[in-house]
């Protein structure tokens, strides 16, 4: 693509986008404050704000006392100038969150997708219900981002393989775009959790880190130089398949084209996945319904459950050490319901075990995203996509 020349129109677009992003990140500002932070003159800042106000993107939200003369008007982005939808797709639930252009979720709804054969229909129906509950016209939604388990092909944007969602394989993205008539992004769920963690969690503003998702299954999100690393085929982060000496190897690796599905697992999954956590806990006398519940019981038990937590931490440290000797992220965040249940007690133990296994042990932190991290990441991805359209003026 040829480079666009630095025309006055292009410069105005750049200044407008910079001002809007500044208003979103720093809060409402006066004309003088905006000019000072962007380096624009008072006249240029005034013209910029007038343009954005005429487009319905900014409005006066108050006044601020200044020096001599009348109070200065304070400008902020109009939250309702556009909306987006983030979704988390699972085998037994679909959750949709409607958010305004600032990323604030105004409506959230979860439905059971069972009984429907068409992913596009399920998505459309849950979004329609969530939008109506917030009194948001469907036409005002400018972008969709969807989180799913499994591999997403970075070249096509479509689901390449998902064990839990066999109906979401190739062709779903085009079907969604055709039905919704808006930009649609499909992303691995753990990658979206990593986006949320960097935006406002334990990895806030961190350019290099790994997020280890601990639940029934294991997953990994990797951020390098501030960007998600997906790998050539979208399989980066499938840490459940990591070969571990002494642990059972995957018996088969099937693809959607083969028409068969493998049993969930892989070496590291067998070593430290949810089923193993339940078995270890039961052997120590903690019988639970879910892996997270088992770990929470162990944490509550204190010293009596120290051997169980040490055993689990040692197993997790195998994966952490493998990540660190290859990628050297500096920070590994424990996320997922098991990671959150283990908290600092588990994190401290994992850090100690990892330090004994690799020459460059990372800091280990617990996720600090309080709400649904996959949904939060999906909303952020959708907001980023929508702003690229909404903040750029239409051209003839």
Long-range contacts (C-beta under 8 A, 24 or more apart in sequence): 12-48, 12-51, 13-392, 13-393, 15-40, 15-44, 15-48, 16-48, 16-51, 16-52, 16-391, 16-393, 17-391, 17-392, 19-45, 19-48, 19-49, 19-52, 20-52, 20-57, 20-58, 20-77, 20-387, 20-391, 21-387, 21-391, 23-58, 23-75, 23-76, 23-77, 24-77, 24-102, 27-76, 28-61, 28-62, 28-74, 28-75, 28-76, 29-74, 29-75, 30-64, 30-66, 30-72, 30-73, 30-74, 30-75, 31-72, 31-73, 31-75, 32-66, 32-72, 34-75, 49-75, 55-393, 56-81, 57-81, 57-390, 57-391, 77-101, 77-102, 79-104, 80-140, 81-390, 82-140, 82-141, 82-142, 82-386, 82-390, 83-131, 83-136, 83-140, 83-141, 83-142, 84-141, 84-142, 84-143, 84-144, 84-145, 84-379, 84-382, 84-383, 84-385, 84-386, 85-127, 85-130, 85-131, 85-141, 85-143, 85-144, 85-145, 85-379, 85-382, 86-144, 86-145, 86-146, 86-147, 86-375, 86-376, 86-377, 86-378, 86-379, 86-380, 86-381, 86-382, 87-123, 87-126, 87-127, 87-144, 87-145, 87-146, 87-147, 87-375, 87-378, 88-146, 88-147, 88-189, 88-372, 88-374, 88-375, 88-378, 89-113, 89-119, 89-123, 89-146, 89-147, 89-148, 89-165, 89-168, 89-189, 90-149, 90-164, 90-165, 91-164, 91-165, 94-122, 94-123, 94-126, 95-126, 95-372, 95-375, 96-123, 96-126, 96-127, 96-129, 96-130, 97-130, 97-372, 97-375, 97-378, 97-379, 98-127, 98-130, 98-131, 98-134, 98-136, 98-141, 99-379, 99-382, 99-383, 101-383, 101-386, 101-387, 101-390, 102-383, 103-379, 103-380, 103-383, 105-375, 105-379, 106-134, 106-136, 107-131, 107-133, 107-134, 107-136, 108-375, 109-133, 117-167, 118-175, 119-167, 119-168, 119-172, 119-175, 119-176, 120-172, 120-175, 120-176, 120-178, 120-179, 120-180, 121-179, 123-176, 123-179, 123-180, 124-179, 124-180, 127-180, 141-182, 142-182, 142-183, 142-385, 142-386, 142-389, 142-390, 143-182, 143-183, 143-184, 143-185, 143-382, 143-383, 143-385, 143-386, 143-389, 144-176, 144-180, 144-182, 144-183, 144-184, 144-185, 144-382, 145-184, 145-185, 145-186, 145-187, 145-192, 145-378, 145-379, 145-380, 145-381, 145-382, 145-385, 146-176, 146-184, 146-185, 146-186, 146-187, 146-378, 147-187, 147-188, 147-189, 147-191, 147-192, 147-374, 147-375, 147-377, 147-378, 148-186, 148-187, 148-188, 148-189, 149-188, 149-189, 149-217, 149-219, 150-188, 151-188, 151-233, 151-234, 151-235, 151-238, 152-186, 152-187, 152-188, 152-230, 152-234, 153-233, 153-234, 154-230, 154-231, 154-232, 154-233, 154-234, 157-185, 157-186, 158-186, 159-186, 160-233, 160-234, 160-235, 160-256, 161-255, 161-256, 163-261, 163-262, 163-264, 166-256, 166-261, 169-256, 170-256, 183-385, 183-386, 183-389, 185-381, 185-382, 185-385, 187-377, 187-378, 187-381, 188-219, 188-221, 188-230, 188-234, 188-237, 189-219, 189-374, 190-219, 190-220, 190-221, 190-237, 190-335, 190-374, 191-221, 191-228, 191-230, 191-237, 191-377, 192-221, 192-373, 192-374, 192-376, 192-377, 192-378, 192-380, 192-381, 193-221, 193-335, 193-336, 193-367, 193-369, 193-373, 193-374, 193-377, 194-221, 194-222, 194-223, 194-228, 194-377, 195-221, 195-228, 195-377, 195-380, 195-381, 196-369, 196-373, 196-374, 196-376, 196-377, 196-380, 197-221, 197-333, 197-335, 197-367, 197-368, 197-369, 197-373, 198-223, 198-226, 199-376, 199-377, 199-380, 200-368, 200-369, 201-333, 201-367, 201-368, 201-369, 201-373, 202-331, 202-333, 202-365, 202-366, 202-367, 202-368, 203-331, 203-333, 203-365, 206-330, 206-331, 208-328, 208-329, 208-330, 208-331, 209-329, 209-330, 209-331, 209-332, 209-333, 210-323, 210-327, 210-329, 210-331, 210-332, 210-333, 210-362, 211-332, 211-333, 211-335, 211-367, 212-239, 212-316, 212-319, 212-320, 212-323, 212-332, 212-333, 212-334, 212-335, 212-336, 212-339, 213-335, 213-336, 213-339, 214-272, 214-291, 214-316, 214-334, 214-335, 214-336, 214-337, 214-338, 214-339, 214-342, 215-274, 215-291, 215-292, 215-336, 215-337, 215-338, 216-273, 216-274, 216-275, 216-290, 216-291, 217-264, 217-269, 217-273, 217-274, 218-268, 218-269, 218-272, 218-273, 218-319, 219-336, 220-319, 220-323, 222-323, 222-327, 222-329, 223-329, 224-327, 224-329, 238-266, 239-268, 239-319, 239-322, 239-323, 240-264, 240-265, 240-266, 240-268, 240-269, 240-273, 241-266, 241-267, 241-268, 241-269, 242-266, 242-267, 242-268, 242-319, 242-322, 243-267, 243-268, 244-268, 244-270, 244-271, 244-318, 247-271, 268-318, 268-319, 271-315, 271-318, 272-312, 272-315, 272-316, 272-318, 272-319, 274-338, 276-315, 277-312, 277-338, 280-308, 280-311, 280-312, 281-308, 284-308, 290-337, 291-337, 291-338, 292-337, 292-338, 292-340, 292-341, 293-341, 295-338, 295-341, 295-342, 295-346, 296-341, 299-341, 299-342, 299-343, 299-345, 299-346, 309-342, 309-345, 309-346, 309-349, 310-349, 310-353, 312-342, 312-346, 312-349, 313-346, 313-349, 313-350, 313-352, 313-353, 314-349, 314-353, 316-346, 316-350, 316-353, 317-350, 317-353, 317-354, 317-356, 317-357, 318-357, 320-350, 320-354, 320-357, 320-362, 320-364, 321-354, 321-357, 321-358, 321-361, 323-362, 324-354, 324-358, 324-360, 324-361, 324-362, 325-358, 325-359, 325-360, 328-360, 329-362, 330-362, 330-363, 331-362, 331-363, 331-364, 331-365, 332-362, 332-363, 332-364, 332-365, 333-364, 333-365, 333-366, 333-367, 334-364, 334-365, 334-366, 334-367, 335-366, 335-367, 335-369, 335-373, 336-367, 339-366, 339-367, 340-366, 340-367, 342-366
